[in-house]
Amino acid sequence: MSDPVFGKTWKMSKAQSMFTGSSTPANETRLYEKVGRGYKLTVSGTHDGQPYEWGYTAQYDGKPSPVYGRPDVDVIEKHKVTDLITIGSFTKKGKIVAAYRRATSVDGKTLTVVASGNRPDGTTYFDVLKYKPARA
């Protein structure tokens, strides 16, 4: 089975997502594109009325890959657990600051990203983001 995350633009369901903290994105989309034995991720949306975009290109090899567009992290390391589950960590200046788990449902209709870590101000977060394929 190939990863059902590819070939779709994923739109965040704000009503089904949970954020620790008072400020949440107004909207967000994710696009995963297959690249070699890995993928390219582009995340875009708006937060507090401001547009943002961040992402990376990575192989499923556990090696560090640079992240662009996020001031709180500079590198991601990721591992493919199954065709449906990927885990990894984000680092900033060599220090792990966050961990994540991405899971796609077997039917390919739900993407769940669980992320936890430390904000630059030292507070912690635990977020559960739910996405559905965007309609064309």
C-alpha positions as CSV (number, residue, x, y, z in Angstrom):
1,M,0.0,0.0,0.0
2,S,1.3,3.5,-0.8
3,D,0.8,6.4,1.6
4,P,-2.7,7.8,1.0
5,V,-1.5,11.3,2.2
6,F,-0.1,11.9,-1.3
7,G,-2.2,13.4,-4.2
8,K,-4.5,15.5,-2.0
9,T,-4.5,19.0,-0.5
10,W,-5.5,18.5,3.2
11,K,-7.6,21.2,4.9
12,M,-7.6,21.6,8.7
13,S,-10.9,21.0,10.4
14,K,-10.8,23.7,13.1
15,A,-13.8,22.2,14.9
16,Q,-12.2,18.8,15.2
17,S,-8.7,20.1,16.1
18,M,-7.5,20.9,19.6
19,F,-4.9,23.5,20.5
20,T,-3.3,24.2,23.9
21,G,-3.3,28.0,24.0
22,S,-5.7,30.7,23.0
23,S,-4.4,31.5,19.6
24,T,-5.1,29.0,16.8
25,P,-4.8,29.2,13.0
26,A,-7.9,30.6,11.2
27,N,-7.2,28.1,8.5
28,E,-4.5,25.8,7.3
29,T,-3.8,23.4,4.4
30,R,-1.1,20.8,3.9
31,L,0.2,19.4,0.6
32,Y,2.4,16.3,0.6
33,E,4.2,15.6,-2.6
34,K,6.1,12.3,-3.2
35,V,9.8,13.0,-3.8
36,G,12.1,10.0,-4.3
37,R,11.8,7.8,-1.2
38,G,10.4,10.7,0.8
39,Y,8.2,13.7,0.4
40,K,7.9,17.5,0.2
41,L,5.5,19.2,2.7
42,T,4.1,22.6,2.2
43,V,1.9,24.1,5.0
44,S,0.1,27.3,4.5
45,G,-2.6,29.3,6.2
46,T,-3.5,32.4,8.2
47,H,-2.9,33.0,11.9
48,D,-4.0,36.2,13.7
49,G,-4.8,37.7,10.3
50,Q,-1.4,37.0,8.9
51,P,-0.6,34.5,6.1
52,Y,2.2,32.0,6.7
53,E,3.9,29.2,4.9
54,W,6.5,26.6,6.0
55,G,7.7,23.3,4.9
56,Y,10.5,20.9,4.1
57,T,11.7,18.2,1.8
58,A,12.7,15.0,3.5
59,Q,13.5,11.3,3.0
60,Y,12.3,8.6,5.3
61,D,15.7,8.0,6.7
62,G,15.8,9.7,10.1
63,K,18.5,12.1,8.9
64,P,18.1,15.9,9.5
65,S,16.3,18.0,6.8
66,P,16.1,21.8,6.9
67,V,12.7,23.4,7.6
68,Y,11.9,26.8,6.1
69,G,9.4,29.4,7.2
70,R,9.3,28.6,11.0
71,P,11.2,30.7,13.4
72,D,10.8,28.1,16.2
73,V,12.5,25.2,14.4
74,D,15.2,24.7,11.9
75,V,15.5,21.0,11.3
76,I,13.2,17.9,11.2
77,E,14.1,14.2,11.6
78,K,11.4,11.8,10.5
79,H,10.8,8.0,10.4
80,K,8.2,6.0,8.4
81,V,6.6,3.6,10.8
82,T,4.0,2.2,8.4
83,D,2.5,3.4,5.1
84,L,0.0,5.3,7.3
85,I,2.2,6.5,10.2
86,T,5.2,8.8,10.4
87,I,6.9,10.0,13.5
88,G,9.7,12.6,14.1
89,S,11.2,15.5,15.9
90,F,11.9,19.1,15.3
91,T,15.1,20.8,16.5
92,K,16.3,24.3,16.9
93,K,20.0,25.0,17.1
94,G,20.7,21.3,17.8
95,K,18.1,20.9,20.6
96,I,14.9,18.9,20.3
97,V,12.0,21.2,20.8
98,A,9.0,19.2,19.5
99,A,7.9,15.7,18.5
100,Y,5.1,14.7,16.2
101,R,3.1,11.8,14.9
102,R,1.2,11.9,11.5
103,A,-1.4,9.3,10.8
104,T,-3.6,8.8,7.8
105,S,-6.8,6.7,8.0
106,V,-6.9,3.5,6.0
107,D,-9.7,5.0,3.8
108,G,-7.5,8.1,3.1
109,K,-10.2,10.5,4.4
110,T,-8.6,11.7,7.6
111,L,-5.2,13.0,8.4
112,T,-4.3,13.5,12.1
113,V,-1.2,15.3,13.3
114,V,-0.3,15.2,17.0
115,A,2.5,17.6,18.0
116,S,3.9,18.5,21.4
117,G,6.9,20.5,22.5
118,N,8.2,23.7,24.0
119,R,7.5,27.2,22.7
120,P,10.4,29.7,22.5
121,D,9.0,31.3,25.8
122,G,9.4,27.9,27.6
123,T,5.8,27.0,27.8
124,T,4.7,23.6,26.5
125,Y,2.0,22.7,24.0
126,F,0.1,19.6,22.9
127,D,-1.9,20.0,19.7
128,V,-4.1,17.6,17.8
129,L,-4.8,18.7,14.3
130,K,-7.4,17.0,12.1
131,Y,-7.5,17.4,8.3
132,K,-9.8,16.3,5.5
133,P,-9.1,16.3,1.8
134,A,-10.0,19.7,0.3
135,R,-12.8,19.5,-2.3
136,A,-11.9,20.6,-5.8
